[in-house]
Amino acid sequence: MVNRRSVMAGLACAAVMRPQQSFAATAATYEDAVRATWAPLRTEGGFEEIVRYATLAANSHNTQPWRFTLGPRSMAIAPDLLRRCPAVDPNDHHLFVSLGCAAENLTHAALALGLRPTLRFEGSAITADLENASVQQSPLLAAIPRRQSTRAVYDGRPVANDLLRELERAGTGEGVAILLITDRKQMAAITDYVVEGNTTQMRDQRFMEELKAWMRFNEGEAVATMDGLFSRTSGNPALPRWLARPLLPFVFTERGENDKYRASIGSSAGLAVFVAEHDDAAHWVEVGRACQRFALLATSLGLKYAFVNQPVEVPRLRAQLATYLDLGARLPDLVVRFGTGPELPKSLRRPVAQVIA
Ligand SMILES: Cc1cc2nc3c(=O)[nH]c(=O)nc-3n(C[C@H](O)[C@H](O)[C@H](O)COP(=O)(O)O)c2cc1C
């Protein structure tokens, strides 16, 4: 049995590691690390607890590409450029979307601690000015520790129209529109873009090397770094690295993955495409906020969601998808699927001390 002290020792140990390092042995088990990461909000925890809740947001490859700075009445979220993904995200589009997701969580956590945040984006950082307010606890706050990107096959059940309208409202942001697509023919057409994007990416050596660098093949690796894509969070088994690496080319194949994308989108109730008015960092942050709000509302309604973002990540397909969706001069920023499905194991987050500058 691992006690609280050894959990903290393990997390402190993880805190000093570099992102891609893999240490097999730390004191904390994966289950302990999940409990520590996803613990309910401790309202007595102050600004650091707001930061912890912000880090529970969705973020590309689970790189957690953020640095938080705390002021007496404010906090700022800036990019951690050491955690960029130049192959999949050369212009930091996903990085700024990830910061926006964190900013959305931050607003709900701050309100729950009696602080009203006013957000602004300046330079490359999001600053939240905080003023005293009455405590507000919303269903979206309660959904923060329950949300996950669920890369499973769903059960195919449709979502009722009134809930779709609620999701649409939650996913609309400042300068950000959401398109909800539930028509099967349109979903099939977008699936073709996902499959073509996945094929392009799996044939791109730089993309694959970067992706593999963020893969965590077993609990030990996931806990050692507290970041990255742990195999079990995608419904895959945990394996020792010496076995997983040579097996990867046989089990992680273009055809196998494309079949999975067809099955998983086919099992979903619909797709949501987020579209900003302009293709710049300020709008990408707003896209992140809108998507995170959508995800939190979906979670509170008992729904699951997962990103199928390949058509946005391959520039040629991003332009084609824009034409297909008749977006004019705008471009799609995110593609996610949603529906009813099972819970998968949770991803981890680095401890707060590691993300405060
Ligand atoms: C901008 C952005 C792009 C993402 N793209 C993908 C994607 O293409 N495929 C995928 O499976 N997950 C994608 N994700 C989900 C992240 O991998 C996920 O949020 C991260 O691993 C943490 O897991 P969690 O959301 O379950 O907490 C994306 C997330 C963000 C914010």
The ligand as a Gaussian input file, in Angstrom:
#p B3LYP/6-31G(d) Opt

LIG

0 1
 C       -5.573000      21.563000     -29.793000
 C       -5.739000      20.109000     -29.446000
 C       -5.599000      19.142000     -30.433000
 C       -5.762000      17.793000     -30.135000
 N       -5.678000      16.858000     -31.152000
 C       -5.906000      15.569000     -30.873000
 C       -5.962000      14.609000     -31.925000
 O       -5.821000      14.939000     -33.113000
 N       -6.193000      13.316000     -31.609000
 C       -6.396000      12.923000     -30.307000
 O       -6.612000      11.740000     -30.075000
 N       -6.393000      13.824000     -29.290000
 C       -6.150000      15.120000     -29.539000
 N       -6.192000      16.034000     -28.519000
 C       -6.499000      15.590000     -27.149000
 C       -5.256000      15.525000     -26.273000
 O       -4.402000      14.484000     -26.698000
 C       -5.685000      15.337000     -24.828000
 O       -6.372000      16.502000     -24.402000
 C       -4.503000      15.093000     -23.876000
 O       -3.876000      13.875000     -24.191000
 C       -4.941000      15.073000     -22.430000
 O       -5.921000      14.087000     -22.231000
 P       -7.369000      14.435000     -21.644000
 O       -8.009000      15.388000     -22.588000
 O       -8.084000      13.113000     -21.588000
 O       -7.179000      15.049000     -20.293000
 C       -6.047000      17.391000     -28.808000
 C       -6.199000      18.369000     -27.816000
 C       -6.066000      19.722000     -28.124000
 C       -6.281000      20.763000     -27.059000

